[in-house]
Amino acid sequence: MLAAGLTFGANGRTAATIGAGTVPNFFSGGVGFMTGGNLAIDTNAPAGNGFDGGILQSAAGAFYGKTGQLATDVFVNGIRVSILGQIVYESLDAVSFTSGNPVTTNGNFAVN
């Protein structure tokens, strides 16, 4: 699982707060979350070199994320990750779970 404490909503999607410059309110196991338990995902251009489990985190502690797949993407614990370290996510229902992570029909991380 990406992080202990992930919350899931309807149809297996992970609850996430996604936006430019997202700053987490607290951390669980080194992963940034928002009040209410949403995973913090920053959509700014990735910067720095702070990785947690193969995924790049912003200086504030949010995971970097993006939409859109590329042929160079890799998989980390079943999650599609860009070569820059961003989670590749989309707002679709999960059709399966890999290592406890919700995955869409397109192979992306399923978010609300």
N, C-alpha and C positions, 0 to 999 in steps of 0.2 A: 504494500500500500504506500502511496506517495507520502502520506503523513498520518500518524495516529491522530484521531480526532476529526477526520474529514466527515462532513455532514452530507447526506444525500437527500435530494428532494424527489419530486415526482419522476417516475420512470428511470431512476438510477442516476440522475444527473448530480454532479457535485455542486454544492452551493459555493459560489465564488463572487467576489467583488473584483471587477475587472475594469481597469482604466489607466490612463496615463498618470504616472507618479503615485500609484496606490501605496499608501503607507500602512502597514499592519498595526493593529492595536495591541497584539500580544503574540507570543511565540509558544509553540508546542513542539518539542523535539527539534528545535532550530528552524521550524517552518513558520512563516508569518500568517496570522489569521486576523480577521476583523471581529469586532464585537458581534456576537451572535453566531460565531463559528464559521463564517465564510472564509474560504481560502483567498488570500491576497495575491492578485495577479497584476503585474505592471506591464502595460503595453508600450512603454517608451522603448526606444532603441536600446538594445542590451549594452551594458557597460560593466567594467570591472572584471574580477576573476573569483568572486565568491560563489562557489558551487555547493549545493547540498544534494547528495545522492545523484550527481550527474546533471542537475538542473541549475542554471544560473540564477542567482538572487541579486536583487538591487541592493544598493548600499543601505536602504531602509529595511531590507529583509523580505520583500515580496518576491515571489517567483516571477521571472519574465515569461511572457506568453505572447502568442501570435495566432492568427488564423491563416489558413492556406498551407498546403503541403508542398514540399519540394522533394525531388528524387534523392537529395543528400541527407534527408532526415534519418535519424536512428531511433531505436527504441530503448528506453530505460525503464525497467520494471513494467513493461507493457505499455508505457506512455510514449507517444510519438514526440520527439524532441528535435528541434532544428540543430544544425551544426554549430550555431552560436549559443546553444543551451536553453532556448525558449521552449516552453510547453506549447505544443500545437493543439489548440482546443477548438471546439465548436458547440453551439447551442442546439444540440440534438439529443434525443434519448439514447441511453446506453443500450446496446444489444448484447453486450457481454462484459465480463469483468476479467481483467488480467492482473494478477498479483494484487487483487482487491481494488483495482482502479477501473472506473467505468469507461468503456470504449464504444464509440459510435460505429455505424456501418462503414464509415470512411476511415476508421482506424485512429480517430482523434480522441482526445480527452473530452468526455461529455460534461458540460457545465450547464448551469441554469439559464 
